[in-house]
């Protein structure tokens, strides 16, 4: 399935908003946030500090009278410069382009399955700046197989999770973790759509370099299409 066909498929799944976190948050509670290197406001804070980043997110939500901030698909960010897991000297191989959708809400918020699926794999990715606890679901819809990744979870989220476990649309599959266990970020969900997992298990690149951007974009799609969130 080529890129345009997969995009049409995701658009066809639902014409309504699909919650990915606690259903007490409605679509009206969401607001887009820009965390790219072009955001001048970020130059006044230490983006390497998870606590300062959390304050920035809270202030942004309060200013706009919203409860959930989201965004980040194919966004070039400066936050990854702090971690040797991503940062390299060569600008072409440095990993700083975000491949998923981030949903910024408090720690311990419930994470919901947007679609029926089974647990493909799970893992605690403990590198500094990595996902921390992560769950990947496998979905079979209309003879099409694809995957969704949920990163920056709590460690308890992995305790009662089993490979092959069936989850229904709307089931609570996890809770969000704190900075101490989620890779040292302000609490948020990294949600990503993947066509083919290949050799990966419990992990998949969520941040890429310019060199690999085209390849990885072809193996995924903008999660906002599935959730019916505006750009």
N, C-alpha and C positions, 0 to 999 in steps of 0.2 A: 504494500500500500504506500503510495507516494505521499508527500507532505500535504498537498492540497486535499487529497482524499481523506487522510487522517483528520485534518482540521474539520472537514465537513462532517465526518463521523462523530467527533466530539460535540460539535454544535447540534447534532441531531439527537443526542442522548436525552436532553431536556431543554425546554425553553424557559424553565423556572430557575431561580436561585437555589443552589445546592449548598447547604451548610457543611463546612469542614471542621468547625469547632462548635462548642456548646450551642445548641439550638436556641438558647435564650437570646443570642445575638441575631438580630434580623439584618437583612441587607441594608437597611437604612442606618445601621450602626457602623457600617464600614466606610473607610475613606482611604483613598490612594495616598501613598507617601513616597517621596523621592529620596533615596539614600545613595544616589550616584555621586561620582566625583565632581559633577557639575553643580551640585547643591551648595551654594555659598554659605548657607546656615551651618553646615557641618564643619566649616573651617574654624568656627569659634569653639568647638568642643574637641575633646580628646577621643577620637573614634576608636582608639585602642582600648578604652575603658568601657567594660560592659555596664558598669553602674552609671556612667555619664550618658551612655547611649540609651539606657532605660529611662533616665530622666528626660532626655530629649523626646523620646517616643510619647511619654506620658504628657509632657507639656504640649506636644503637637495635637494629641487627641483632645485635651482640655480646651485648647484654643479653638478647635473646630467643633466642639461639642459632639464628639464621636467616641466610640468605645473600641473599635478594631481598626488598626492600620494594616494595609496590605500593599504589596508591590514587589518589584525586583526582578521580573523576568527579563533576561538579557540586559541587565544593568551592570555597568562597570563601576566597581566600588573600591574605595581606598581602605576599607576596614581590614582587608585580608593582608595588607602589608605588614601587619604585626606578627604574622605567623610564618615560620619557616616551612610549614606544611604547604603553603601556597606561594610564598614570595620567592622570586628568583631575580637575578640581575638582568636577564634578557627580557625586554618588554614583550617579545613575541611568545615566550614560553611562560611568563608569569601568569598565574591563575588569579584573575580578578573579575571575571565576567560571570555573573550569577545566572544559573540555569533554571531555577525553580521560582515558586511564588512564596514569599514570606508573609506570614500572618502574625502580627504583633499584638499579643494579649498577655495577661498575667500568667505566671507559673501556676501549674496545677489545673489550668483550664482543660476541659475534656476535648479530645480529638475524635472526630466522627468519621466513619467510612462514608465517602460520598456515593459509593456504589457497592453492590454485592461483590464479594471476592473471596479469595483464600490467602492465608499468610504464605508468601513465597519464601521469606527469610527475615531474620532480624539479627542485630548486632549492636554492641556498644563500641562506637568508633571514637577512641579516646585521645587521638592526637589533639594538640592545642589548636583551637579554631575549627575542629572537625564537627561532625553531626552530634557526637555523643550517642545516646541510645536511639536506635533507628529501626523502623518496621517497614517492610515492603510487601504490598499486596499484589496479587495477580488477579486480573479480571478477564472473563470470557463473555463477550457481548456480541451478538449477531455474527458469530463465527470469527470474531476478531479478538486477539489476545494482546493485552498491554498491561502495564504495571504502574503503580503509584507508590511513591516514597514519602515517608513521614519522618523527619529528622528533628533533633533537639528535644527529645522526649525525656520523661523521668525514668530513672532506673527501675522503678516499680512497674512501669509499663511493659517491661520485658518478662516479668516473673511468671505471668499466667498466659504467655503467648507460645503457641506451638506451630511449627511448620505444617501446612495443610489445614489449619483451623479455618472454618467457614465463618465469614462475617457478613451480615446483612447491611444493606444501605441504612445509614443512620445509627448503626451500632457504635458505642464508645469503644475505641480500640486502644486508647492511651491517654496520658496526661502530659502536659508540657513540663519540662524540667527547668530548674534554676540555672544560673550562670555557672555554678560550681560543678555541674555535671553535663551541661549542654554544649560544651566546647568553649565556654566563657563568652557567651553572648547575652544580651538582654533577652528575656524569655520570648520565644516565638516558635511558630511551626514553619519548617521548610517543607513545602509540598511540591512534588515534582512528578511529571508524567513521562514515562519511558516506554518506548515501543519494544525494545529487545534488551533483556538484561545481560545477554551474553554470559561471560564467566563470572559476573559479579554476584555476590551473595551478602545481603545485609548492608550493602554499600553501593554507591554509584556516584560518579562525579557530579557535584552540585555547583561547582565553580570551575570555570575552564579558562584556557588561554586563548589568545587570538588565533594561534596556530591550529587549535582543535575545535574552534567554535562551530564551523560549518558542519563538521562531522557529527558533533554532539547535538546540535540543533536539529539535524535530520533524524535523530533517534528519539525525539521528544516533541513536545508542543507546549504552547502557552496554557498553563492551568486555568487561567481566567475563562477560557472557552468552555471548559467543563463546568465550572462553578457558576457561570453566568455573572461574572463581575465585570464592570466597565474598566477600560484601560485608563 
